Structure formats: C-alpha cells, structure tokens
C-alpha cells in the first residue's frame, strides 16, 4: 500500500529560499523521505520576535500526545503559581481527651499527585507524636477535592497503569504493585503499595491466577475491591508490574490503616466521603512546590500528575467540574484568552486521549510567550539528538529542551532549540495516523503491530527537522 503523506502549505517565512513550482521544497522532501502514513504538521518560530519561520501542514490540529503536558504546565503555573503546594490533612471531628479521639478521624485529600506510602507513613507517625493513641469514631477518607474519574482514557486496556482513576486523593500515582514468583508448580502472588521505604500489602486489590492463555488480564469491580485475574500462561517464572487503582480513596485508607496500626493506633473500616470535612487539623503534609512537581511531570511524563494539576487549576478558575473533559475545556478557554489561539481542543490534560487536537502553530505561540516570561524552559528535559545510526550525540552543537509525546501511531515533540550561533527557536512537531489507530481493537492497544516502526520513523523525522532548523537559523 502506498503511504499517504500530508500535503504541505508553503512556509510562511522561509529559513532559506526554496525552489518554487511543481518541485517539492526542501522540507517537503524531508517529509516524503520519512515515509510516514498519516498526517504531518509542524511550526517553528524565533522566540525573540515571535516570527514564524517555517510551517507545514497548515493549521490542522493533531493529537499532541504527551506534548500536551507542556501546555498543562503553563496552565498550572499561570493559575496556581510556581510556589503552590498541595495539602493532605489528618483532621479530628470530635474532642480529644487523654490521647483518645472521641470522634472521627478524617484523611483529607487535597489533590496532591505525588502523595506516596512514605508520606502516609510519616503522617501516621506524626499522628502518634501528636498524642493520639485511640480513635473511637469512624475512619473516613475525603476524596471530594476533585471529581472522580474512572480512567484517564477509557479506551485504554484495563490493566495499563498509566491510565488509572482520578479523585481528590491519590497514592503512588494510583497504582498497585503486582508481583509473582513461581515455586515449582505454584505461584506466590502479592499486591502491595510499595514505596522507597515501605511495601504494605493491600486488601483493596486482589489477584487470581487462572489457567488460560488469553486475555492476559481481566478486571472486575466490587463495592470495596479491584478484582483482577491473570492468565497463568503469561506469567513465566516470575515478574512484576504496576496495575491501575480504580478506588483511590479506599486504597489510601487501606494503606494508612496499616501504617497507623504500626504506630499502635487501631482504625475502623474505611469510609469514603465527598462531603466537606469539618474538624481540627492534627497533621498536615505539604507537597513540594508546584514548579518541582511539574518538573517531575515533564521528565517522567506522568499522566496522573498532569490530570490532577490541570483539574486543580480549573477548579481554582471557578469552573464547575464533573468530568475530565470539563476541566480540559476550561484549559482550552484559558489558552484562547492567554495566547489568542484557536486550535487547542484538548479532552484531557495529559494528552493520553487521542480525541485531543492541537495545532503546532498554536503551541509555538504559547512556547514563545513562555520563553519570553522565563517560565517553562527551565522545567523541560534536555532532548538528545542522534547520529544517522540512532546513537546519542552528547556534545551536539544544537541544544534542545523539549517535551516528547508518544501514543501508538501518534508522535509529537515541542520545545526550544538553541542554535550553534546562539539563536533560540520554539517549535512543535506533530505526526499521527489517526485513521489506522482507530482500527486497533482495545485489547491490542498496548503493543499493536507496526506501531514501533512507525513511531521510530516519526522520531527520525523530528531529529532531521531540528537539525535543519538549527543549522539554517544559525548559519
């Protein structure tokens, strides 16, 4: 089948005079040589003047994948501020007499995307240090700081840890650690909430091994448990992986109960609440400042962090949120107000949903403004260019700080180029074979056939374009 290559519009301002007529321009030849089935669109601009230097594919919006996190970072920084900290609180709803809380203990989530088992362990120890030895009332977990979302992208297979649930409290990126080891003919299986210092087992998630070859995983929800099964034929001698958590508040409560018990405090059955908590703060855990949270998000491309900080920003803007799409729509409005762009139509904050659309020229406008304000570039990861064999070139004369984005048959890259001569450019490159991606069955979306080679060709085109721009603008 002959690859379908996106048709180009002429560069708005050429980096170098191009041949006119029926012959393809230099950049068109690069796109054709990439052999990518689907669509290609990109834009590059001078960050000092904002002048767009070259564009391809017009203003069409394509799925940005995780490049969207760059826009989400700008959104959160603008609305919440770089010093913003998320707060998780242990609250007493009742009097305390001789170390006995004669009322309820409430674990109040504050939308912290980085809350982990180590942090809960410190909170449990601090509760004991505060003098609490017994809780006579209920143990509640408040998750109402953010709406509950079952899965970031419901189109993803159930078992993928990068599409967990969202609520006002998360733990360990809302993932549970599944580990298995074979001993002769039987398997030992564990489900835990491990972190750097602890690995408490959990009751909120269970795993059953079944004698089958496929499907590898099945998921079923009960009132208080995520129930998984796994195909015995897929396990081998041993291994581990992170699975998504669909009951974040129960998960956090389950783990905190174990950690409180280790400090001599017995708690009752976890009760989840969305009602506004009332009481006296006993222990408060603060996250790192927002700019540090976002730096980690951009480095590791954590979807849950993007969604939670994006929703926190939308809530701070006064938006009424019931779904993730509601929050993304608020970010779209903010982008239009702030940068005057019209091609941003996100359905989430992470880029995981392939229904999102973003025009490369619009992202470049935002990047130019961000560079002039000095906000985003310090948070972006350095992007290493490679030679013709794909080997990293550590001392390449062109320096790049950018956010990558990858879905199956979708690839993106956006950020900043510093040329050998010291010029700075902002760029965005989006490629996508949306039609082919739509034909992939849900069960095969983790590793569909042909996706790896397609994405490799896209990344090669990205490197070629960056070297073109870096050389021409610096010459």
Buried (B, 14 or more C-beta within 10 A) or exposed (E): EEEEBBEBEEBEEBBBEBEEEEEBBBBBEBBBEBEBBBBBBBBBBBBEEBEBBBBBBBBBBBBBBBBBBBBBBBBBBBBBEBEBBBBBBBBBBBEBEEEBBBBBBBBBBBBBBBBBBBBBBBBBBBBBEEEBBBBEBBBBBBBBBBBBBBBBBEBBBBBBBBBBBBBBBBBBBBBBBBBBBBEEEEBEBBBBBBBEEBBBBBBBBBBEBEEBEEBBBBBEEEEEBBEBBBBBEBBEEEEEBBBBBBBBBBBBBBBBBBBBEBBEBEBBEBBBBBEEBEBEEBBBBEBBBBBBBBBBBBEEBBBBBBBBBBBBBBBBBEBEBEEBBBBBBBBBBBBBEBBEBEBBBBBBBBBBBBBBBBBBBBBBBBBBBBBEEEBBBEBBBEBEBBEEEEEEEEEBBBBBBBBBBBBBBBBBBBBBBBBBEEBBBBBBBBBBBBEBBEEBEEEEBEEBEEBEEBBEBBBBBBBBBBBBBBBBBBE
